[in-house]
Amino acid sequence: MQDFILAPEHHEETMELKEKRYSQWSWNYGKSPPYTTRKSRRFDKCGRIEIFLDMGREGIIKNITFYGDFFGNRDLSDLEDLLSGRHFSYDELKALLQGLDISQYFHALDTESFLSLLFE
């Protein structure tokens, strides 16, 4: 198999197409069928967080559940309820979590680290 090398004059067009279509939520999740996925990571000073996502049609979080060996002060069902029914969109979830102290659910964790786990 031979590698295809993009000509320099096509680079700008390619990057524009990437931004306008292939980097959009609607392209990546908008027409996706239902599926389930699991995310897991260990964070220093927090512990291991496992996230089980049950995704509905068109990238809607049908159900989300958290497991792990982390500590927290708040009931995780509150966070699960807040995230359920939302689009699995980085920007939408970041806006939703703005002003929420995520470290109350996962000791010593910040919102950016939480989002990085969700969208890794």
N, C-alpha and C positions, 0 to 999 in steps of 0.2 A: 504494500500500500504506500502510495506517495503522499507526502505532506502537501497541503495547499497553503501557499503563502499569499496573504492578502496584499494587494498593491497599495502603496501609501495613499494614493488618491481616493481609495475606497474606505479608508479608515474612518474618516469623519462621518460618512453615510452610515457605516456599520454602527458606530457609537450612537448616532441619532436614533436608528432603528431599535437598538437595545434599550435606550431610555424611553422611547415612545410606546414600545410594545412589550418587549420581553422582560422589563423590570417592573411592569405594572402588576398590581394585585390581581386584576381581572384576568390576566394571562396566566399567572401562576396558580391561582386558587379559584378563580371565578366560576369555572365550569367543572371543577373537580368533583368526582363522585364521593360518596361517603367512604371513610376509611378510619382506621385506628392507628395510633402511633404512640411510641414511648420515648421519652427524653430522660436522660439521667446524667448527673454530674456531681462531683464532690467540690465543695467550695471551702477554702480555708476559713476557719473560725465559725463556720456554719454547719457543715456536714454534707451528707449526700441527700440530694433532692431528686426524686423520681416523679415524673409527670406522665400521666396516662391521659391521652386526648382521644375522644370519640368525636370525629368530625362529621358533620352533616353535609348535605349538598351545598355547593357554591361556597365552601370554605367557612361555614358557620360552626362554631364550637358547640357541639351538642352536649357534651359532658366533659368535665376535666376533674381529675382526681390527683392528689398529691400524697406521696409516701416518702419515707426516708428516715434518717437518724438525726435530723436537725431538731433544734428547739425553737419554740415560738410562744408568744403570749396570747395570740388571738386564735379563734376557731377558724380552721381552714375552710369550713363549709361556707363561711361568708365570702371568702375570696373565690371559691369555686362558683358560687351563685353569681357573683359579680362578672366573672369571665364567660360563663355559659350563655349561649345565645348571641354572642358577639362574632363579628368577622375575624378570622385569623389574619389580622393585618397589624404589622408592627406599629404603624402610626396610630391606628385606632386604639390598640391596647395601651400604647404609651400614654396617649391622651387620657384614657380611662383611669390609668394608675397614677396620673399626676396628682400630687397632694396626698396620696396614700403612703403611709410608712410601711413599706414591704418588709422591713426588718421586724415588725410586730408579728409577722407570720413565719419568717425565716430569719433567725437570729444572725445579725451582722451582715445581712445581704442588702444590696441596694437595688433599685428598680432596673438600672441598666444591666446588671448581672442576671437578674431574673429574666429579663427580656432576651438576653443573649442565650440563655438556656432554652427558652421557648422556640427561638428562631434559629437554632444552630443547624 
